[in-house]
């Protein structure tokens, strides 16, 4: 497939090629991004407050504004952690018939050293996420645990016993939503169970029934109720509601069901839903390709940089979307292929959704650390204190962090490549241009940001 430059020449000459070909990305312009090998350490002068773990800044508006990002993350997380401390206090107050001297010691440190508690709570595993980010661990948490070794062990033991940390975070998220001074909407559709959809600064949407639990019920629930990834969404939506805020309830909800299904992704795991739904493409097909490529790297059969891995995934998915190749659907262990290429209407609907999903994944490393369910998560088997030490020293992305973000990047890039293919062949040229301008933010830079879902309302 021709790179972008060739497609622009095609438009100018009016001589599009009508033969669809296998697509390939053009050469990356960022040498550092291209050169950094998968899972490689960044240089010693890496600063987690300002640098990005792939070696180059994500190409999104506002992501170069370190001050804005830090201010936004701090405001959101301090609110959440204050509520978490209150959850811990409620649990301590409910303990009776146990070692009163130890309970009193814990209450005293909670009052006198709340920052130490926040540090140790932040490295407790909640689902697959640890609330600590690398900057917090390096600049604040490491000093706290080194200055308070005995208290750190005592607090950690308490948090890890009987799922105290999970129960306290359940309590905290609930109260963040219900008494945090946010504007809260309760749409009747398009909010998944226990999800927090971020519309803008202090503006969210949730299902009403998910937030009717009492304090007693919340503090008794020992499994995670929420997905802390939603706080990455809140971060980006706060930075720019226009670009990164959830538009489901103003736009997507007004589309016909066959288009909303592309985002809702029914039948994703069974493979019986739309074969181009966001869920099937991201969670199934791209996961299969990612696993194959990265397993080859880990076995020293291949080499990849972050850019080359993105390129490979994007090319592969683009060819699937063009109906040219079959891909493995891991949950059913079957090969999946499109009978007809993706339509531009479908592509536009999906590209709009990716603007919301990709940027939240990109910002995660500034908000928290993503883990996983097995030892490919290097924090999984560590103690709380060891996790702080690991994150403080970390200068590289971990497996699950790479998987989440690189899949999202490749997903968006595949949409761009397919649009360029259609544009080069003269298919719905105006719609192609609108989609490309949205994907590249060119419409926003021109002051005319367009929601692609509005084209089909």
Phi, psi and omega in degrees: 000145182288145172287174186304321182302316180296323180292326177293318176300319178302316180297320183289325182273343181070028182235067182290147172277134182262009178256117178289136183234169173296137187266148177219141178287153171285174181290135178293148182269338183267106185296321180295318179295323181287327190274332188291119182287155179304129178066012180285150174287140169283166180301164183301333182275011176305130178241113185294347176281334187235337184261161182244143191288349176269356178097353179210154183289138173301143187270070178224144176304144177078348182285349174273353184270084183301320181296316179299315181297312182298316181297317182294312181297316182299316182297315182292313185288325177297320176299312181296319181290327175300317179293326178294319176299321178295322175299318176298320179297318179297319179295316178300319181293340180268358180276126180222150177074015178248192182294098185297326181292321178290321178298318179294321177298317179296318178298320182294316179292329177296323178283320188271332185227060182297329180293326177294318176299316180299320180298314185283328173295323186292344178250014170278140183280125179236105191068243176244017187236142171248129185293342180288140168252171186294324180294316177301314183297316183287315191269342185227306191292322183298317178297318182299314182287329178291328180278342184226062186295317183292313179297324180299317180293320180295313180295317180300316180299319179295314183295327183274343182279132174056033176055036182302315183297316180298315180298319180292322179289323173305313178300317186293314181297317178303313183282333172303318181282317191270338181223026185262009180075019180271156168276117187242124175255155180233073178297155180271349181221160169071013170250115179295159178306134177060023179263155173241110180266124187263118183266322181188198181296116180056032183225114185225170174228135178219166171279130183304318186294342180282348186236038179252004181290149174278167176302319181298319179293319180297315185283349177267348185275113188263005174245150181300133179266338189234172175247113183293348172303333179298339177281340168291319175300317180297325178298308182292322179295328176289321180297319178205093177304325182297315185272320193243357180283151180293126181249017182302320194270347174261331189235299186303321183299339182270357180276161179292153187305324182293337176274319177296332179297334177297329179267320180293328175061052174295148179067025183296312184285327181277345183077011183263357178272191179302131185286354175241019179294154180304317182295315179296317181295313187279306189280334182255291190294313179293327177297320178298314180292317179302311183301317179298313182293316185285325175301321178295322176295314182294335177268007179063029176266341179218164171236143178217141162266171177298323180290316182292326176294316176301316180301312182298314180296318182294315179300316182296314180292322179299318179294325174297313182296333177275002178076021187259348183211154175260147179232153179287131170263100192301323184295325180258353181056036177239158176272140183238134178218145180281137174288324177225149180300156177302141177277159179292331174297312177299316182298319180296317179299316182289322180297322178297319179294325182293333176299329180278318187280316184298314186294327176294322176293318180300323186278350187307317184297341175273345185255312184203186176246130178269131175247204180207196188259004181215189187284001168290346169271107185293344179273346191305314187260008181271159171284169179301317181294318178295326178295319177297316180297319179297309182295325179296326182267347189293134174231021181216155173290147174262171189307307186287332174293315178298313184301315183295310187284318181294323175299317178297316179299314181295323179300311179295318181296325177298320177298320179296317182295318179294319178298318178297321178300311180295321179298316180296334179265007175074025181268119178042061188303315183296318178294321176303314181297319179296317180296315180297319179294328176288313181301322184267000183067013181298324179296320179294317180297332178274358179082021183227050181301131186238128174278119186296333178294334181294342181289342188237015179281000000 
